[in-house]
Amino acid sequence: MFAVLKTGGKQYKVQSGDTLKVEKIAADAGEKVQFNDVLMLGGDKPVLGAPLVEGAAVQAEVIDQIKGDKVIHFVKRRRKHGSQRTKGHRQQLTVLRVTEILEKGAEKSGVKAAAGAGSVAVASDGRYAKNKTDQAEMAKRVEEGEAKAKKAETKPKKAAPKKAAKADKGDDLTQINGVGPVIVKKLNEAGITTFAQIAAWNASDVEEMDEKLSFKGRIDREEWVAQAKELTKG
């Protein structure tokens, strides 16, 4: 049985017992890691991922952390001799020995997932964890946040207060000559909803309502109180 895994932007076909070099992984020699990006499982019943094979993984043991050879660049120049130079960069590599290929149950294996040394953790607040200490701190914060969220979900919700009973609409105040929808709205906001309330106004009530409605003298001029008394009798 073989598997095709992906790491460091490259794909590798591996079998149990194979030794391979991959771009550096954040792990020490002797540590066991797990590659969860499996693109294909081969054997009697091949399985193709879409794009990954769900539940599959490749486990490997870290043998050593090394550096690759210096890269030699060849440059061809027109009408001149080609040249070559040695580039100073040496790629950091991790030497691995494949120990096991899992067809399913990768999430329950308990083995640390392989992560590139250049990758950094990102916290929920957008900060970056540049070392293991920061990563541990962020992981702790994430766990605390999840615990608080879980606690909030299990906490019984308070019953929403019942809506107050809808107030009685009262009388149709527009039957009073000079009272339109805008004035009715202002009267309702002042607590006036019936003919009886207007019929009971005295001189001070009329003066106070004139101020609220911004219609000085209109109530007396249009005889709202008298009209309200007649409508109350009717």
N, C-alpha and C positions, 0 to 999 in steps of 0.2 A: 504493500500500500504506500502511496506517496501523496504529497500535498503540495499545492502551490500557494506560497504565502507572500505577503507584501510588507516591506519595511524599508524605510529610507528612500521611498520613491522607486524602488526596484522590486522585481519579482524573482522568487527563488523556488525551484523545484527540489523538494527535500524528501528523504526517507529517514526512518528511525536509524540512528547511528551515524548519519552524515555529519561532517564537519564543514562549516562554511564561515566566511567572513562577511559581515554586514557593517553598515555605517554605525558608528558608536552608539551603544545603548547605555542608559544610566543604570548600571549594575556592576557589582564587584565580582571578581573571579571566584568561582565556586557557587555563585548564586544561581537560582533557577528562575527562568522567566517564561512568559507565555505570549505567543503571537496570536492575536484574535482575528487579524485580517487574513482569513483564508479564502482564496479565490476559487479553489477547486480541490476536490478529493478524488484520487485515482485508485483503481483496483478493479475488482470484479463488477462493482456497481458504481461507476463514476458519478460524482455529484458536482454540478456546476453552480457557482454562486450567482446571486442576482442583486448586487455584485458580489456579496460575501456569502459563504455557506453558514447558515444560522447554527449556532451552538458548537461549531468546529473550532479547533485551535491546534497550534503546534507548540509543544513545550521543549525547552532546550536549556542546557547548562552552560553558563559563561565560563570559558576556559581562560581567556586572557584579553587584555586591552592593549592594542598595538597601534603603530602608525604605518601607513602604507608607504610605498617607495616614492621618491621624488618624481615628479612628472616632467618628461622631456618634451619640449615643444619644437616642432620642425616648422621653419618658415621658408616658403618658396618666394623668391623675388624675381621679377622679370628682368632678363638680361644680366642677372648676377647669380653668383653661386648661392644655393640654399644655405640656410644656417640653422643651427640648433642651439638651444640653451636649456639649462636645468632650472625648472621653476622651484622656488623655495617651499611651496606648500606641500605638506604631507597629510593625507586624509587620515583621520583617526578611525580605527576599525575595532570591532569586537569579534573575537573568535568564539564560535559556538559549537556545541555538539548536540544534535537533535536527540532527545530522549524518548519522546512519545508524540503520537499524532492522535488527537481526540476527534471522533466523529460527531460527538454531541456532549452536552453537559459542561462546556467550557466555563460558563459563568459560576459553576459550583466547585470548581477545582481548587480554589483558594491560592493559586499561584499568581504572583505579581505580574501584571501586564507589562510587556516590553515597551519602553518609551525611549525615544531618541534623547541623547544628552543635550541637544540644542533646544528641545521643546521646553516651554515654560507654562506653568499653570496660570490661569487667569481667574481672579476672584470675581464674585458677583458685582463688586463695586468698580470693576475695571482695572484694578491694580494687578501687577505681574509679580509672581513669586520667582525670584532668581536663584534661590537655593532651597535645600531640603528643609531648613528651618521655617522659611516662609511658607513652603508648601504644606508642612504639617500644621502651621498656624491657620492657614486658610481652610484646610480640611476640617479642623476643629470647629471653625466658625460655621462652615457649611452644615456640619452635623448639628450644631446648636440651633441653627436656623430651621433645619428640618424638624427638630424636636419641638420647637416652639410652634411651627405650623401645624404639626400633628396634634399638639395639645389644644390649639385653637379650634381645630376641626372637631375634636371630641367634646369640647366644652359646650354644654347645652345653650342654645340660643334663647335669648329673652323674647317672650311673646311680644309681638308688636302691639302698641297701644291701639285700642279700638277707636275707630273714627267716631267723632261726635255725631250724634244724630243730626240729620239735615234740618236746618231751621225752617220753620213755617214760612212760606213765601209771603204771606200777608195779603193785603189788598192791592189792587191795581191802581197805584197812585197816579198814573197818567190820566185817570178820569177827571182829576182836578185840572181845570183850565189853567194853562201856563206851566204845567209840570210835564217835562219831557223825559226821555230815557236817561239823559245825562244827569238831570236833577234827581231822578229816582235813585240813581246809583249813589249820589252823594247823600241823599236822605237815608238810604239803607246803611251806608257806612257810619252814619250818625246814630243808627239804631231805630230809625223811624220807618215802620213797615205797614202801618194801618191808618185808616181814616180817623179812628178814635184817638190816636196819639196826636194827630194834627188838630183835631177838634178841641182837645184839652189844652192847647197852647194859650198862655197868657201873654201880656205885653213883653215881659222880660224874656220869655221863651222865644217869641217872635224876633226880638232884637238879637238874641244869641244865635238863632238859626240864620238870620240875615248875614251875620259875620261869617258863619261857616260856609254858606252858599255863595258868598261874595255878590249877592243881589240885594243891595240896600233898598228897603222900602217895597220890594216886589211882592212880598207876602201880603202886606196890607193892601197894596194897590190892586192885586188880583183876587183878594179876599179868599185866600186858601182856607182859613179857619172856617169861614161861613160855608164854603163849598163842602169841606170835610164833614161838617155837622149835617148838611143835607144828605150827603152820601151815606152817612152812618144811619140816618133814619130810614133811608131806602133799603 
